[in-house]
Amino acid sequence: MNESEFHQLVDETLDQVESLLDDAETDLDVDLNNGVLTVICENGSRIILTRQTPVKQLWLATRQDGFHFDWQEGEWVENKKGGTLSSRLTEAFKDQAGETLAFSFQ
């Protein structure tokens, strides 16, 4: 995947997350700017997704841990533990915001 394709894929993913959060009836503050999606939960904790162009990864930061994802066979897969972005986001929003949200990226 070249850099342009990577940027497009990440932009689509971040747009999907932002759209899902905007459509959900939650009290989350969502900001998408220059490849960084920041979600501030009601309790003040943050969930952050960032584009990492040099390594062509999407990074997720939660209050529990940080995760690095590679695009593999049509989905974002964590490079060390093998979890998916969808499952990690679902866990993070349940833990930090008390919200049950379903994510799907393909």
C-alpha positions in Angstrom: 0.0 0.0 0.0 1.4 3.4 -0.9 1.2 6.5 1.3 -1.8 8.0 -0.6 -3.8 4.7 -0.2 -2.9 4.6 3.5 -4.0 8.1 4.1 -7.3 7.5 2.3 -7.9 4.3 4.3 -7.2 6.0 7.6 -9.4 9.0 6.7 -12.2 6.6 5.9 -11.8 4.8 9.1 -11.7 8.0 11.2 -14.7 9.4 9.4 -16.6 6.1 10.1 -15.8 6.4 13.8 -16.7 10.0 14.0 -20.0 9.4 12.1 -20.9 6.5 14.4 -20.2 8.6 17.5 -22.2 11.6 16.1 -25.2 9.3 15.4 -25.1 7.7 18.9 -26.9 9.3 21.7 -23.9 9.9 23.9 -22.3 12.7 25.8 -18.9 12.3 24.1 -17.0 15.3 22.7 -15.5 14.3 19.4 -12.8 16.2 17.5 -11.3 15.0 14.1 -8.4 17.1 12.9 -5.4 16.2 10.6 -5.5 12.5 11.1 -6.1 12.6 14.8 -9.5 11.7 16.3 -9.9 12.7 20.0 -12.9 11.6 22.0 -13.3 13.1 25.5 -15.6 11.0 27.7 -17.9 12.4 30.3 -15.5 11.4 33.0 -12.7 13.4 31.3 -10.8 10.3 30.0 -9.7 10.3 26.4 -9.7 7.8 23.5 -7.4 8.9 20.7 -6.8 7.5 17.2 -3.9 8.7 15.3 -2.5 8.1 11.8 1.2 7.0 11.9 2.3 7.5 8.3 6.0 6.5 8.6 5.0 3.0 9.7 1.6 2.9 8.0 -0.2 2.1 11.2 -3.3 3.4 13.0 -2.6 3.9 16.7 -5.2 3.8 19.5 -4.5 5.3 22.9 -6.9 4.5 25.8 -6.5 4.9 29.5 -5.7 1.2 29.8 -3.1 0.8 27.0 -1.9 1.8 23.6 -2.4 -0.3 20.5 -0.9 -0.3 17.0 -2.9 -1.6 14.0 -1.9 -2.7 10.6 -4.3 -3.1 7.7 -4.4 -6.8 6.9 -6.8 -8.7 4.7 -9.5 -6.0 4.9 -9.3 -5.0 8.6 -7.2 -3.2 11.1 -5.4 -5.9 13.2 -3.3 -5.2 16.2 0.3 -6.0 15.4 1.3 -7.6 18.8 -1.8 -9.2 20.3 -3.9 -9.8 17.2 -7.0 -8.0 18.3 -9.0 -5.9 15.9 -9.6 -2.2 16.0 -13.3 -2.9 16.2 -13.0 -5.0 19.3 -10.5 -2.6 21.0 -12.7 0.4 20.4 -15.8 -1.5 21.7 -13.8 -2.3 24.9 -12.5 1.2 25.3 -15.9 2.9 25.0 -17.5 0.4 27.4 -14.7 0.9 29.9 -14.2 4.7 29.6 -17.6 6.0 28.6 -20.0 3.2 29.8 -21.2 3.1 26.2 -21.9 -0.1 24.2 -21.0 0.7 20.6 -20.4 -1.7 17.7 -17.7 -0.8 15.2 -17.0 -2.4 11.9 -14.3 -1.4 9.4 -13.9 -3.0 6.0 
